[in-house]
Every structure is written in C-alpha cells, then in structure tokens.
Amino acid sequence: MQVYMGTEINELDVYYTWDNSFPDNHYPKYTSQLMILKDAFELRVITYRDGKPIGMLLPIPVTELKKGRERNKSKLINYENRVISNINGK
C-alpha cells in the first residue's frame, strides 16, 4: 500500500516517521509516495517552513490509512477533526 501526501500551503516541507518518534527536519523529507512498513503502527507527520516547524505533529494510525484505501472516493482523510489534504492509500 502506498501513501501520498500534500499540503494546502505552498513551500512547506513535510517530514515523517514510522517509528513512533517525533519527526523533525532531521528525519526523512517527503518527496514521493511512501510504502507502509510491514510492522508500522502509525505514520507521524509534521510540516516545516524555512527550517522551522509550522504545523502540529499529526499522528495517523495505519488503520486510518487503510480505511482511506477502502474508501478511495476522496483524496482527503478527516482524522480527529483535522483534514489532511491529499493523503490517500492505494
């Protein structure tokens, strides 16, 4: 299963982790679709602009990503009242 992400605001960098740690600008930067790791429980995402955090940490359980795959009707996932643009499991 692949995960695609995007931001609604231009010029933001997205950093992520699968290992339950706090992603910062020293973690992998999202540049193309991600494959969900076999033992992953949660995708954690945060956005940065000009080297500074600009958004809140967003933990997304893998179960929610898989639900997005099952729906596959929209490129939006609403998780805990936060809409994440262009996260879609395929």
N, CA, C and O atoms as a GROMACS GRO file, in nm:
protein
  360
    1MET      N    1   0.083  -0.117   0.000
    1MET     CA    2   0.000   0.000   0.000
    1MET      C    3   0.088   0.124   0.000
    1MET      O    4   0.188   0.130   0.072
    2GLN      N    5   0.052   0.222  -0.080
    2GLN     CA    6   0.129   0.345  -0.090
    2GLN      C    7   0.051   0.460  -0.028
    2GLN      O    8  -0.072   0.462  -0.029
    3VAL      N    9   0.125   0.555   0.027
    3VAL     CA   10   0.066   0.674   0.086
    3VAL      C   11   0.117   0.796   0.010
    3VAL      O   12   0.238   0.811  -0.009
    4TYR      N   13   0.025   0.881  -0.032
    4TYR     CA   14   0.058   1.005  -0.100
    4TYR      C   15   0.019   1.120  -0.008
    4TYR      O   16  -0.088   1.118   0.053
    5MET      N   17   0.105   1.220   0.003
    5MET     CA   18   0.076   1.336   0.088
    5MET      C   19   0.098   1.464   0.012
    5MET      O   20   0.175   1.469  -0.085
    6GLY      N   21   0.031   1.567   0.057
    6GLY     CA   22   0.048   1.700   0.001
    6GLY      C   23   0.004   1.802   0.103
    6GLY      O   24  -0.057   1.768   0.205
    7THR      N   25   0.034   1.927   0.078
    7THR     CA   26  -0.006   2.034   0.168
    7THR      C   27  -0.096   2.132   0.094
    7THR      O   28  -0.090   2.145  -0.028
    8GLU      N   29  -0.177   2.201   0.170
    8GLU     CA   30  -0.263   2.303   0.110
    8GLU      C   31  -0.191   2.436   0.099
    8GLU      O   32  -0.237   2.527   0.029
    9ILE      N   33  -0.078   2.449   0.167
    9ILE     CA   34   0.002   2.572   0.165
    9ILE      C   35   0.132   2.542   0.091
    9ILE      O   36   0.200   2.444   0.121
   10ASN      N   37   0.167   2.627  -0.003
   10ASN     CA   38   0.291   2.608  -0.079
   10ASN      C   39   0.414   2.632   0.008
   10ASN      O   40   0.407   2.698   0.112
   11GLU      N   41   0.523   2.577  -0.036
   11GLU     CA   42   0.654   2.598   0.025
   11GLU      C   43   0.668   2.540   0.166
   11GLU      O   44   0.747   2.589   0.246
   12LEU      N   45   0.592   2.436   0.195
   12LEU     CA   46   0.609   2.363   0.321
   12LEU      C   47   0.681   2.233   0.292
   12LEU      O   48   0.656   2.168   0.190
   13ASP      N   49   0.770   2.194   0.382
   13ASP     CA   50   0.835   2.065   0.374
   13ASP      C   51   0.766   1.972   0.473
   13ASP      O   52   0.735   2.012   0.585
   14VAL      N   53   0.744   1.850   0.431
   14VAL     CA   54   0.677   1.750   0.514
   14VAL      C   55   0.780   1.647   0.557
   14VAL      O   56   0.848   1.587   0.473
   15TYR      N   57   0.792   1.625   0.687
   15TYR     CA   58   0.882   1.524   0.743
   15TYR      C   59   0.798   1.419   0.812
   15TYR      O   60   0.690   1.448   0.864
   16TYR      N   61   0.847   1.295   0.811
   16TYR     CA   62   0.766   1.186   0.863
   16TYR      C   63   0.851   1.081   0.932
   16TYR      O   64   0.973   1.076   0.916
   17THR      N   65   0.784   0.997   1.007
   17THR     CA   66   0.847   0.881   1.068
   17THR      C   67   0.742   0.772   1.087
   17THR      O   68   0.623   0.800   1.101
   18TRP      N   69   0.788   0.650   1.087
   18TRP     CA   70   0.703   0.534   1.115
   18TRP      C   71   0.735   0.476   1.252
   18TRP      O   72   0.665   0.384   1.296
   19ASP      N   73   0.837   0.525   1.320
   19ASP     CA   74   0.888   0.456   1.439
   19ASP      C   75   0.842   0.516   1.573
   19ASP      O   76   0.907   0.495   1.675
   20ASN      N   77   0.733   0.589   1.572
   20ASN     CA   78   0.674   0.644   1.694
   20ASN      C   79   0.759   0.753   1.759
   20ASN      O   80   0.736   0.788   1.874
   21SER      N   81   0.856   0.804   1.687
   21SER     CA   82   0.936   0.916   1.739
   21SER      C   83   0.880   1.046   1.683
   21SER      O   84   0.789   1.046   1.600
   22PHE      N   85   0.934   1.158   1.730
   22PHE     CA   86   0.888   1.289   1.685
   22PHE      C   87   0.967   1.328   1.560
   22PHE      O   88   1.088   1.351   1.569
   23PRO      N   89   0.902   1.336   1.444
   23PRO     CA   90   0.976   1.372   1.324
   23PRO      C   91   1.012   1.521   1.326
   23PRO      O   92   0.930   1.606   1.362
   24ASP      N   93   1.133   1.550   1.288
   24ASP     CA   94   1.174   1.689   1.273
   24ASP      C   95   1.249   1.700   1.141
   24ASP      O   96   1.246   1.607   1.061
   25ASN      N   97   1.314   1.810   1.119
   25ASN     CA   98   1.380   1.830   0.990
   25ASN      C   99   1.507   1.747   0.973
   25ASN      O  100   1.580   1.766   0.875
   26HIS      N  101   1.535   1.657   1.066
   26HIS     CA  102   1.646   1.562   1.051
   26HIS      C  103   1.594   1.424   1.010
   26HIS      O  104   1.673   1.332   0.986
   27TYR      N  105   1.464   1.410   1.004
   27TYR     CA  106   1.401   1.285   0.960
   27TYR      C  107   1.378   1.290   0.811
   27TYR      O  108   1.401   1.393   0.748
   28PRO      N  109   1.333   1.179   0.753
   28PRO     CA  110   1.311   1.180   0.608
   28PRO      C  111   1.210   1.288   0.567
   28PRO      O  112   1.107   1.308   0.632
   29LYS      N  113   1.243   1.354   0.459
   29LYS     CA  114   1.154   1.455   0.400
   29LYS      C  115   1.070   1.385   0.293
   29LYS      O  116   1.122   1.310   0.211
   30TYR      N  117   0.941   1.411   0.296
   30TYR     CA  118   0.852   1.350   0.197
   30TYR      C  119   0.879   1.413   0.060
   30TYR      O  120   0.873   1.534   0.043
   31THR      N  121   0.909   1.327  -0.037
   31THR     CA  122   0.932   1.374  -0.174
   31THR      C  123   0.851   1.295  -0.276
   31THR      O  124   0.826   1.343  -0.386
   32SER      N  125   0.810   1.174  -0.240
   32SER     CA  126   0.727   1.092  -0.328
   32SER      C  127   0.652   0.990  -0.242
   32SER      O  128   0.674   0.982  -0.121
   33GLN      N  129   0.564   0.914  -0.305
   33GLN     CA  130   0.480   0.822  -0.231
   33GLN      C  131   0.562   0.733  -0.138
   33GLN      O  132   0.678   0.700  -0.165
   34LEU      N  133   0.497   0.694  -0.027
   34LEU     CA  134   0.561   0.609   0.073
   34LEU      C  135   0.497   0.471   0.070
   34LEU      O  136   0.378   0.457   0.044
   35MET      N  137   0.576   0.371   0.098
   35MET     CA  138   0.523   0.237   0.120
   35MET      C  139   0.509   0.219   0.271
   35MET      O  140   0.601   0.252   0.346
   36ILE      N  141   0.396   0.168   0.315
   36ILE     CA  142   0.377   0.144   0.458
   36ILE      C  143   0.466   0.028   0.500
   36ILE      O  144   0.462  -0.079   0.439
   37LEU      N  145   0.545   0.051   0.602
   37LEU     CA  146   0.634  -0.054   0.652
   37LEU      C  147   0.552  -0.166   0.714
   37LEU      O  148   0.446  -0.142   0.772
   38LYS      N  149   0.601  -0.287   0.701
   38LYS     CA  150   0.528  -0.405   0.745
   38LYS      C  151   0.482  -0.396   0.890
   38LYS      O  152   0.366  -0.426   0.920
   39ASP      N  153   0.568  -0.356   0.980
   39ASP     CA  154   0.535  -0.353   1.122
   39ASP      C  155   0.492  -0.215   1.171
   39ASP      O  156   0.485  -0.191   1.291
   40ALA      N  157   0.463  -0.125   1.080
   40ALA     CA  158   0.428   0.012   1.118
   40ALA      C  159   0.292   0.015   1.186
   40ALA      O  160   0.198  -0.053   1.144
   41PHE      N  161   0.284   0.096   1.290
   41PHE     CA  162   0.159   0.115   1.364
   41PHE      C  163   0.100   0.253   1.332
   41PHE      O  164  -0.021   0.272   1.332
   42GLU      N  165   0.191   0.349   1.307
   42GLU     CA  166   0.146   0.487   1.293
   42GLU      C  167   0.243   0.566   1.205
   42GLU      O  168   0.364   0.549   1.213
   43LEU      N  169   0.186   0.651   1.122
   43LEU     CA  170   0.265   0.748   1.045
   43LEU      C  171   0.256   0.880   1.120
   43LEU      O  172   0.147   0.926   1.153
   44ARG      N  173   0.371   0.940   1.148
   44ARG     CA  174   0.373   1.070   1.216
   44ARG      C  175   0.430   1.172   1.117
   44ARG      O  176   0.533   1.150   1.054
   45VAL      N  177   0.359   1.284   1.106
   45VAL     CA  178   0.390   1.385   1.005
   45VAL      C  179   0.394   1.522   1.070
   45VAL      O  180   0.315   1.552   1.159
   46ILE      N  181   0.487   1.606   1.023
   46ILE     CA  182   0.492   1.745   1.066
   46ILE      C  183   0.544   1.829   0.948
   46ILE      O  184   0.620   1.780   0.865
   47THR      N  185   0.501   1.954   0.943
   47THR     CA  186   0.545   2.042   0.835
   47THR      C  187   0.641   2.149   0.888
   47THR      O  188   0.631   2.193   1.003
   48TYR      N  189   0.733   2.187   0.801
   48TYR     CA  190   0.833   2.290   0.831
   48TYR      C  191   0.835   2.392   0.718
   48TYR      O  192   0.806   2.359   0.603
   49ARG      N  193   0.869   2.514   0.752
   49ARG     CA  194   0.896   2.618   0.652
   49ARG      C  195   1.022   2.691   0.695
   49ARG      O  196   1.034   2.734   0.810
   50ASP      N  197   1.114   2.704   0.604
   50ASP     CA  198   1.241   2.773   0.631
   50ASP      C  199   1.310   2.717   0.756
   50ASP      O  200   1.366   2.792   0.835
   51GLY      N  201   1.307   2.584   0.772
   51GLY     CA  202   1.377   2.519   0.882
   51GLY      C  203   1.308   2.526   1.017
   51GLY      O  204   1.365   2.484   1.118
   52LYS      N  205   1.186   2.580   1.021
   52LYS     CA  206   1.113   2.593   1.148
   52LYS      C  207   0.980   2.518   1.140
   52LYS      O  208   0.914   2.521   1.036
   53PRO      N  209   0.941   2.452   1.248
   53PRO     CA  210   0.812   2.383   1.246
   53PRO      C  211   0.698   2.483   1.228
   53PRO      O  212   0.696   2.587   1.294
   54ILE      N  213   0.606   2.450   1.141
   54ILE     CA  214   0.496   2.541   1.112
   54ILE      C  215   0.362   2.478   1.145
   54ILE      O  216   0.260   2.548   1.150
   55GLY      N  217   0.360   2.350   1.167
   55GLY     CA  218   0.235   2.282   1.196
   55GLY      C  219   0.246   2.194   1.318
   55GLY      O  220   0.353   2.179   1.378
   56MET      N  221   0.134   2.136   1.354
   56MET     CA  222   0.130   2.043   1.467
   56MET      C  223   0.172   1.904   1.420
   56MET      O  224   0.155   1.868   1.304
   57LEU      N  225   0.226   1.828   1.513
   57LEU     CA  226   0.253   1.688   1.486
   57LEU      C  227   0.120   1.618   1.460
   57LEU      O  228   0.025   1.635   1.536
   58LEU      N  229   0.114   1.542   1.354
   58LEU     CA  230  -0.008   1.471   1.320
   58LEU      C  231   0.020   1.321   1.319
   58LEU      O  232   0.083   1.270   1.226
   59PRO      N  233  -0.024   1.250   1.422
   59PRO     CA  234  -0.010   1.103   1.422
   59PRO      C  235  -0.129   1.041   1.350
   59PRO      O  236  -0.244   1.073   1.382
   60ILE      N  237  -0.103   0.954   1.253
   60ILE     CA  238  -0.210   0.890   1.176
   60ILE      C  239  -0.193   0.739   1.187
   60ILE      O  240  -0.097   0.684   1.133
   61PRO      N  241  -0.283   0.672   1.255
   61PRO     CA  242  -0.272   0.526   1.265
   61PRO      C  243  -0.280   0.461   1.127
   61PRO      O  244  -0.354   0.507   1.039
   62VAL      N  245  -0.204   0.356   1.108
   62VAL     CA  246  -0.206   0.283   0.982
   62VAL      C  247  -0.347   0.234   0.952
   62VAL      O  248  -0.386   0.225   0.835
   63THR      N  249  -0.424   0.202   1.054
   63THR     CA  250  -0.562   0.158   1.031
   63THR      C  251  -0.643   0.266   0.959
   63THR      O  252  -0.727   0.234   0.875
   64GLU      N  253  -0.619   0.394   0.991
   64GLU     CA  254  -0.688   0.503   0.922
   64GLU      C  255  -0.645   0.513   0.776
   64GLU      O  256  -0.726   0.540   0.688
   65LEU      N  257  -0.516   0.492   0.751
   65LEU     CA  258  -0.468   0.495   0.613
   65LEU      C  259  -0.533   0.383   0.532
   65LEU      O  260  -0.570   0.403   0.416
   66LYS      N  261  -0.546   0.268   0.594
   66LYS     CA  262  -0.609   0.156   0.524
   66LYS      C  263  -0.756   0.181   0.499
   66LYS      O  264  -0.810   0.138   0.397
   67LYS      N  265  -0.823   0.251   0.590
   67LYS     CA  266  -0.962   0.288   0.567
   67LYS      C  267  -0.973   0.379   0.446
   67LYS      O  268  -1.066   0.368   0.366
   68GLY      N  269  -0.876   0.471   0.431
   68GLY     CA  270  -0.873   0.559   0.315
   68GLY      C  271  -0.861   0.479   0.187
   68GLY      O  272  -0.919   0.516   0.085
   69ARG      N  273  -0.786   0.371   0.193
   69ARG     CA  274  -0.772   0.285   0.075
   69ARG      C  275  -0.905   0.220   0.043
   69ARG      O  276  -0.944   0.210  -0.074
   70GLU      N  277  -0.975   0.175   0.147
   70GLU     CA  278  -1.103   0.109   0.125
   70GLU      C  279  -1.206   0.207   0.068
   70GLU      O  280  -1.284   0.171  -0.020
   71ARG      N  281  -1.205   0.332   0.118
   71ARG     CA  282  -1.299   0.434   0.067
   71ARG      C  283  -1.259   0.473  -0.074
   71ARG      O  284  -1.338   0.466  -0.168
   72ASN      N  285  -1.135   0.515  -0.085
   72ASN     CA  286  -1.074   0.557  -0.212
   72ASN      C  287  -1.166   0.645  -0.297
   72ASN      O  288  -1.150   0.650  -0.419
   73LYS      N  289  -1.261   0.713  -0.234
   73LYS     CA  290  -1.350   0.803  -0.305
   73LYS      C  291  -1.298   0.946  -0.302
   73LYS      O  292  -1.332   1.027  -0.388
   74SER      N  293  -1.216   0.975  -0.204
   74SER     CA  294  -1.171   1.112  -0.184
   74SER      C  295  -1.022   1.112  -0.154
   74SER      O  296  -0.967   1.014  -0.104
   75LYS      N  297  -0.958   1.222  -0.185
   75LYS     CA  298  -0.818   1.235  -0.150
   75LYS      C  299  -0.801   1.307  -0.018
   75LYS      O  300  -0.693   1.358   0.012
   76LEU      N  301  -0.906   1.312   0.061
   76LEU     CA  302  -0.899   1.375   0.192
   76LEU      C  303  -0.931   1.273   0.299
   76LEU      O  304  -1.023   1.193   0.284
   77ILE      N  305  -0.855   1.276   0.406
   77ILE     CA  306  -0.886   1.196   0.523
   77ILE      C  307  -0.916   1.292   0.636
   77ILE      O  308  -0.839   1.385   0.660
   78ASN      N  309  -1.025   1.271   0.704
   78ASN     CA  310  -1.058   1.353   0.820
   78ASN      C  311  -1.027   1.268   0.942
   78ASN      O  312  -1.098   1.171   0.971
   79TYR      N  313  -0.923   1.303   1.012
   79TYR     CA  314  -0.880   1.227   1.128
   79TYR      C  315  -0.878   1.318   1.248
   79TYR      O  316  -0.808   1.420   1.248
   80GLU      N  317  -0.953   1.283   1.352
   80GLU     CA  318  -0.962   1.363   1.474
   80GLU      C  319  -0.992   1.510   1.442
   80GLU      O  320  -0.928   1.600   1.496
   81ASN      N  321  -1.088   1.532   1.354
   81ASN     CA  322  -1.132   1.666   1.314
   81ASN      C  323  -1.026   1.749   1.245
   81ASN      O  324  -1.037   1.871   1.239
   82ARG      N  325  -0.923   1.685   1.194
   82ARG     CA  326  -0.821   1.754   1.114
   82ARG      C  327  -0.826   1.696   0.974
   82ARG      O  328  -0.818   1.574   0.957
   83VAL      N  329  -0.840   1.779   0.876
   83VAL     CA  330  -0.842   1.732   0.739
   83VAL      C  331  -0.701   1.737   0.684
   83VAL      O  332  -0.634   1.840   0.688
   84ILE      N  333  -0.658   1.624   0.634
   84ILE     CA  334  -0.524   1.612   0.577
   84ILE      C  335  -0.540   1.606   0.426
   84ILE      O  336  -0.601   1.513   0.373
   85SER      N  337  -0.487   1.702   0.359
   85SER     CA  338  -0.502   1.711   0.214
   85SER      C  339  -0.415   1.610   0.145
   85SER      O  340  -0.297   1.596   0.176
   86ASN      N  341  -0.472   1.540   0.051
   86ASN     CA  342  -0.401   1.452  -0.040
   86ASN      C  343  -0.326   1.339   0.028
   86ASN      O  344  -0.219   1.298  -0.020
   87ILE      N  345  -0.377   1.287   0.137
   87ILE     CA  346  -0.321   1.163   0.189
   87ILE      C  347  -0.416   1.055   0.144
   87ILE      O  348  -0.534   1.057   0.177
   88ASN      N  349  -0.366   0.962   0.070
   88ASN     CA  350  -0.451   0.861   0.012
   88ASN      C  351  -0.375   0.730   0.002
   88ASN      O  352  -0.269   0.724  -0.061
   89GLY      N  353  -0.427   0.626   0.062
   89GLY     CA  354  -0.365   0.493   0.050
   89GLY      C  355  -0.413   0.426  -0.076
   89GLY      O  356  -0.532   0.427  -0.106
   90LYS      N  357  -0.320   0.369  -0.151
   90LYS     CA  358  -0.358   0.296  -0.273
   90LYS      C  359  -0.292   0.162  -0.270
   90LYS      O  360  -0.309   0.083  -0.363
   0.00000   0.00000   0.00000
